[in-house]
Amino acid sequence: MRNEPLQAYSLHQRPFQEKRSIYYLLTKEHGVLHGVAKKGIPQFVPLTLFASGKKSLKTLQQVHIAESVPSLMGQQQYAALYVNEITLKLLPVEDSVPIIYEQYSQTMRQLQGVLSRDDLKMVLRAYEQVLFNELGFAIDLDQDCDQYPIEAEPLYRFAPDRGWVKQLESDEKLDCAHIKASSALLGRSIIAMRSGITTHTVNDWSQIHRQLIDHLFDYQPLQSRILWQQFFRYQ
């Protein structure tokens, strides 16, 4: 890579030298890219820059903000930090992911608007869904783990490493509290999720995506989640 022009967003940074930092970028051309540049590159805004270098750590120069956008505040800022964290930790380095890049860019634009709590959930679930699908973790809403069609009445438990596990008849008499605790859904709810992420299905999508994220991160806490919980705790 020699002085290659890139479009990018900064996902994370850490100090490197007195006047420089190591940046972890999501680029349109090469997916996640690591590079060194002067301190001060902002997050959540579209950037243009030039990158050079044959090794894994590139030299970044002529970094400019491509478009001036409103600053993220409050829950939208913590949501953006969450998006950055899962993107950085799940994507391979220097592997082009144009669909994910476009969805990331759209997500950042949406987070700059006025969003209700449900609106915010739908924005995040939509990004997670594209991320999962592109990485090969798409959730099958048509069949259970034994390749049988999802039926409306039975109760199903989502197992991230297997898919939908149909509960035994003796287990289907669980009360609502146990259903919630076991992260189980009625088949009709899974069938409704086929219509996409809507105000009627977003909570079910949130529950299932949370399980898949936890599984992919080996049940280690996400720093962005911790910060977000602290933000709401002190409101």
C-alpha positions as CSV (number, residue, x, y, z in Angstrom):
1,M,0.0,0.0,0.0
2,R,1.6,3.2,-1.1
3,N,-0.1,6.6,-0.5
4,E,-3.5,5.0,-1.1
5,P,-6.6,7.3,-0.7
6,L,-9.2,5.8,1.7
7,Q,-12.6,6.6,3.1
8,A,-12.8,5.7,6.8
9,Y,-14.2,6.1,10.3
10,S,-12.1,5.8,13.5
11,L,-13.3,3.0,15.7
12,H,-10.7,3.3,18.5
13,Q,-7.4,4.8,19.3
14,R,-4.6,4.5,21.9
15,P,-1.5,6.6,22.6
16,F,1.6,5.7,20.8
17,Q,4.1,8.5,21.1
18,E,4.0,12.0,22.5
19,K,2.3,13.5,19.4
20,R,0.9,10.4,17.7
21,S,-1.6,7.6,18.3
22,I,-2.4,4.2,16.9
23,Y,-5.8,4.3,15.2
24,Y,-8.1,1.4,14.4
25,L,-10.1,2.4,11.4
26,L,-13.1,1.0,9.4
27,T,-12.3,1.8,5.8
28,K,-14.4,1.4,2.7
29,E,-11.6,-0.1,0.7
30,H,-9.9,-2.5,3.2
31,G,-12.2,-3.1,6.1
32,V,-10.5,-2.7,9.5
33,L,-7.1,-1.1,9.2
34,H,-4.5,-0.2,11.8
35,G,-2.3,2.9,11.4
36,V,-0.3,5.6,13.1
37,A,-1.1,9.3,12.7
38,K,-1.1,12.6,14.7
39,K,-3.3,12.8,17.7
40,G,-6.8,14.3,17.4
41,I,-8.6,12.2,14.8
42,P,-12.3,12.3,15.8
43,Q,-14.7,9.3,16.1
44,F,-18.1,9.0,14.5
45,V,-17.4,11.3,11.5
46,P,-16.5,10.3,7.9
47,L,-12.9,10.8,7.1
48,T,-10.6,10.9,4.0
49,L,-7.0,10.0,4.3
50,F,-3.9,8.5,2.7
51,A,-2.3,5.3,3.9
52,S,1.1,3.8,3.2
53,G,3.0,0.7,4.4
54,K,3.5,-3.0,3.7
55,K,3.3,-4.1,7.4
56,S,0.2,-4.4,9.5
57,L,0.6,-0.9,11.0
58,K,0.2,1.7,8.3
59,T,1.3,5.3,8.2
60,L,-1.8,7.6,7.9
61,Q,-1.4,11.1,6.5
62,Q,-3.6,14.0,5.2
63,V,-6.5,13.0,7.5
64,H,-9.5,15.2,6.9
65,I,-13.1,15.3,8.0
66,A,-15.1,14.5,4.9
67,E,-18.4,15.9,6.2
68,S,-19.2,18.1,9.2
69,V,-21.8,16.3,11.3
70,P,-23.5,17.0,14.7
71,S,-21.7,15.7,17.8
72,L,-23.3,12.6,19.4
73,M,-24.6,13.1,22.9
74,G,-26.1,11.0,25.6
75,Q,-27.4,7.5,24.7
76,Q,-26.6,8.0,21.0
77,Q,-22.9,8.4,21.9
78,Y,-22.9,5.3,24.0
79,A,-24.7,3.4,21.2
80,A,-22.0,4.6,18.8
81,L,-19.3,3.3,21.1
82,Y,-21.1,0.0,21.2
83,V,-21.2,-0.2,17.4
84,N,-17.5,0.6,17.3
85,E,-16.6,-2.0,19.8
86,I,-18.4,-4.9,18.2
87,T,-17.2,-3.9,14.8
88,L,-13.6,-3.7,15.8
89,K,-13.7,-7.0,17.7
90,L,-15.6,-9.1,15.2
91,L,-14.2,-8.0,11.9
92,P,-10.9,-9.4,10.5
93,V,-8.1,-7.0,9.7
94,E,-7.7,-5.8,6.1
95,D,-10.6,-7.7,4.7
96,S,-12.9,-5.6,2.5
97,V,-16.5,-5.4,3.9
98,P,-18.2,-2.8,1.7
99,I,-21.8,-3.8,2.8
100,I,-20.8,-3.5,6.5
101,Y,-19.1,-0.2,5.8
102,E,-22.2,1.2,4.1
103,Q,-24.4,0.0,7.0
104,Y,-22.0,1.5,9.5
105,S,-22.1,4.9,7.7
106,Q,-25.9,4.8,7.6
107,T,-26.0,3.9,11.3
108,M,-23.8,6.9,12.3
109,R,-26.1,9.2,10.3
110,Q,-29.1,7.8,12.0
111,L,-27.6,8.2,15.5
112,Q,-27.2,11.9,14.8
113,G,-31.0,12.3,14.6
114,V,-33.6,12.5,17.4
115,L,-34.4,8.9,18.4
116,S,-36.8,7.3,20.8
117,R,-35.7,4.3,22.8
118,D,-37.4,2.0,20.3
119,D,-35.9,3.9,17.4
120,L,-32.5,3.4,18.9
121,K,-33.0,-0.3,19.4
122,M,-34.1,-0.7,15.7
123,V,-31.0,1.2,14.5
124,L,-28.7,-1.0,16.5
125,R,-30.5,-4.3,15.7
126,A,-30.3,-3.4,11.9
127,Y,-26.6,-2.9,12.1
128,E,-26.0,-6.1,14.1
129,Q,-28.1,-8.0,11.6
130,V,-26.0,-6.9,8.7
131,L,-22.8,-7.6,10.7
132,F,-24.0,-11.1,11.6
133,N,-25.2,-11.9,8.0
134,E,-21.9,-10.8,6.4
135,L,-19.8,-12.7,8.9
136,G,-21.8,-15.9,8.4
137,F,-23.9,-15.8,11.7
138,A,-27.3,-15.2,10.1
139,I,-30.2,-16.5,12.3
140,D,-32.4,-19.0,10.6
141,L,-36.1,-18.2,11.3
142,D,-37.5,-21.0,9.2
143,Q,-36.1,-24.2,10.8
144,D,-35.1,-25.4,14.2
145,C,-31.8,-27.1,15.0
146,D,-33.2,-30.5,13.8
147,Q,-34.2,-29.1,10.4
148,Y,-37.9,-29.1,11.2
149,P,-40.0,-26.1,10.3
150,I,-40.7,-23.6,13.1
151,E,-44.3,-24.1,14.3
152,A,-46.5,-21.4,15.8
153,E,-47.5,-23.0,19.1
154,P,-44.4,-24.7,20.6
155,L,-41.8,-22.8,22.7
156,Y,-38.3,-22.5,21.3
157,R,-35.0,-21.7,23.1
158,F,-32.3,-20.0,21.0
159,A,-28.9,-21.6,21.4
160,P,-26.2,-19.5,19.6
161,D,-24.2,-22.5,18.6
162,R,-27.1,-24.6,17.4
163,G,-30.1,-22.5,16.5
164,W,-33.7,-22.9,17.7
165,V,-34.2,-25.8,20.2
166,K,-37.7,-26.9,20.5
167,Q,-38.7,-27.3,24.1
168,L,-40.2,-30.6,25.4
169,E,-43.9,-30.7,26.1
170,S,-43.2,-30.9,29.8
171,D,-41.2,-27.7,29.5
172,E,-43.8,-25.8,27.6
173,K,-45.9,-25.1,30.8
174,L,-43.4,-22.6,32.0
175,D,-44.9,-19.4,33.3
176,C,-44.0,-16.0,31.8
177,A,-41.2,-15.3,34.3
178,H,-39.6,-18.6,33.4
179,I,-40.0,-18.0,29.6
180,K,-38.2,-14.6,30.0
181,A,-35.5,-16.1,32.2
182,S,-34.8,-18.9,29.7
183,S,-34.8,-16.6,26.7
184,A,-37.4,-18.7,25.0
185,L,-39.9,-17.6,22.4
186,L,-43.1,-19.0,21.1
187,G,-42.9,-20.2,17.5
188,R,-45.4,-17.5,16.4
189,S,-43.0,-14.8,17.7
190,I,-40.1,-16.3,15.7
191,I,-42.4,-16.4,12.6
192,A,-43.3,-12.8,13.2
193,M,-39.6,-11.9,13.2
194,R,-39.5,-12.9,9.5
195,S,-41.1,-9.6,8.7
196,G,-37.9,-7.8,9.8
197,I,-37.0,-5.5,12.7
198,T,-40.1,-3.6,13.5
199,T,-41.6,-2.0,16.6
200,H,-43.5,-5.2,17.2
201,T,-40.5,-7.5,16.9
202,V,-37.6,-5.4,18.0
203,N,-37.6,-6.6,21.6
204,D,-37.4,-10.3,20.5
205,W,-34.6,-9.4,18.1
206,S,-32.8,-7.6,20.9
207,Q,-33.0,-10.7,23.1
208,I,-31.7,-13.0,20.5
209,H,-28.9,-10.6,19.3
210,R,-27.8,-10.1,22.9
211,Q,-27.4,-13.9,23.2
212,L,-25.4,-14.1,20.0
213,I,-23.2,-11.2,20.9
214,D,-22.4,-12.7,24.3
215,H,-21.6,-16.0,22.7
216,L,-19.3,-14.5,20.1
217,F,-17.5,-12.6,22.8
218,D,-17.2,-15.7,25.0
219,Y,-19.4,-14.0,27.6
220,Q,-16.8,-11.3,28.4
221,P,-18.3,-7.9,29.3
222,L,-18.3,-5.2,26.6
223,Q,-16.8,-1.9,27.9
224,S,-19.4,0.1,25.9
225,R,-22.2,-1.8,27.7
226,I,-20.7,-1.0,31.1
227,L,-20.4,2.7,30.3
228,W,-23.9,2.7,28.9
229,Q,-25.3,1.1,32.1
230,Q,-23.4,3.6,34.2
231,F,-24.9,6.5,32.1
232,F,-28.5,5.3,32.8
233,R,-27.7,4.6,36.4
234,Y,-26.9,8.2,37.1
235,Q,-29.6,9.9,35.0
